[in-house]
């Protein structure tokens, strides 16, 4: 018997930004979920505003510099002007934004939960001849390891996850899971629980 479902990674916050504050001793900034838009003559500049976790001083992360407004998608431009939260989150997880501004995200600061429907996965290991197949819905990339998800789903230790990997009972997109493998949106994971029990 096969148990199939979608597993959604529900992200609760954007990652902190690793940067020295110019006003205090803090090394972390949080995303304000707001944009700064500055129009000069025929050009436009757009930043994502961050604030120091300690003193609330601001840091503006550059998104666009001296762009003609006509080359910016109108719908996207409206989202900048209206401080659209979904758009702010998209940039707050963007590796391109980090590279452009020469900073690093603190992905360890991201909190998340797992959402799925169906039988408790921790209980599934009590049943014989079972396969669990799930597709991962992962809208924001924060370097989450697949092994971490497996550990959380099955309620097992890191050592037990390593044992499952060594026994080759977990397939990810038809390849055996490796310890270093990271989550990507749409990944298909298959756990052969019958082999776990053997």
SVG drawing of the C-alpha trace seen along z (x, -y; Angstrom):
<svg xmlns="http://www.w3.org/2000/svg" viewBox="-5 -65 35 73">
<polyline fill="none" stroke="black" stroke-width="0.4" points="0.0,0.0 1.3,-3.4 0.7,-6.7 1.0,-9.8 0.6,-13.4 2.1,-16.9 4.4,-18.2 4.4,-22.0 7.2,-23.8 5.5,-26.8 8.0,-29.6 7.2,-31.8 9.8,-34.6 12.3,-36.0 16.0,-35.3 18.0,-37.9 20.8,-39.6 24.4,-39.3 25.8,-42.9 27.6,-45.1 25.4,-48.0 27.0,-51.4 25.2,-52.7 25.5,-49.8 27.3,-46.4 24.6,-44.3 25.5,-42.1 21.9,-41.3 19.2,-43.1 15.6,-42.1 13.5,-42.7 11.0,-45.5 8.9,-44.1 8.9,-47.6 10.6,-49.1 12.1,-52.5 11.5,-53.9 13.4,-57.0 12.7,-58.6 15.3,-61.0 14.6,-62.6 14.0,-59.6 15.5,-57.0 14.3,-55.0 16.1,-53.4 14.5,-50.7 15.7,-49.2 14.4,-46.7 14.6,-48.2 16.2,-46.3 16.4,-47.4 18.9,-46.6 17.6,-44.0 19.0,-46.1 18.6,-49.8 16.3,-49.8 18.7,-51.8 18.0,-51.2 20.0,-49.5 18.7,-49.7 19.5,-46.7 19.7,-47.6 17.3,-45.9 17.4,-48.3 19.7,-51.2 19.0,-54.0 16.5,-52.0 14.1,-53.6 10.6,-53.0 9.4,-52.0 11.6,-48.9 10.2,-47.7 7.2,-45.5 4.2,-47.7 2.7,-45.0 6.0,-44.6 6.5,-48.4 3.1,-48.7 4.1,-46.0 7.2,-48.1 5.1,-51.2 2.5,-49.4 5.0,-47.5 3.6,-44.2 4.7,-41.7 4.9,-38.6 7.3,-40.5 9.3,-41.7 9.6,-38.0 10.7,-37.0 13.6,-39.4 14.3,-38.7 15.2,-35.1 16.9,-36.0 20.6,-34.9 20.9,-37.5 20.0,-40.3 22.7,-38.9 25.3,-38.8 24.4,-42.2 24.8,-43.8 27.7,-41.6 26.0,-40.3 25.0,-36.9 21.7,-35.6 21.4,-34.0 19.3,-31.1 19.5,-29.6 17.2,-32.4 14.3,-31.1 11.6,-29.3 9.3,-26.9 6.7,-24.1 5.7,-21.2 2.1,-20.8 0.6,-17.6 -2.6,-15.6 -3.0,-11.9 -1.9,-9.4 0.8,-10.3 4.2,-9.5 5.6,-8.6 3.0,-5.9 3.5,-4.6 6.7,-2.7 4.4,-0.4 2.8,0.9 4.3,3.4 4.6,3.2 4.2,-0.6 5.7,-3.2 5.5,-6.9 5.7,-9.2 5.5,-13.0 6.1,-16.0 7.8,-18.9 6.2,-22.4 9.1,-24.8 8.4,-28.3 11.4,-30.0 14.9,-28.6 16.8,-28.7 19.3,-25.8 17.1,-23.3 18.4,-19.7 16.2,-16.9 17.6,-14.8 16.3,-17.5 12.8,-17.1 13.0,-13.3 14.1,-13.6 11.3,-15.9 8.6,-13.9 9.5,-10.6 10.4,-11.9 13.8,-10.2 17.4,-11.2 20.1,-12.4 21.9,-9.1 18.7,-7.2 18.4,-9.4 22.0,-8.5 21.2,-4.8 18.2,-5.2 20.5,-7.0 23.1,-4.2 20.5,-1.5 19.3,-3.4 15.6,-3.4 15.0,-7.0 14.8,-8.1 14.7,-11.7 13.7,-12.2 14.7,-8.5 18.2,-8.9 19.2,-7.7 19.3,-10.4 22.7,-11.8 23.4,-13.5 24.2,-16.9 21.2,-17.0 19.1,-20.2 15.4,-20.7 14.1,-22.1 10.5,-23.0 8.7,-20.1 11.1,-17.3 9.5,-13.9 10.6,-11.8 9.9,-8.1 10.5,-6.2 10.4,-2.4 9.2,-1.7 9.1,2.1 12.9,1.9 13.1,-0.3 11.5,2.6 13.6,5.3"/>
</svg>
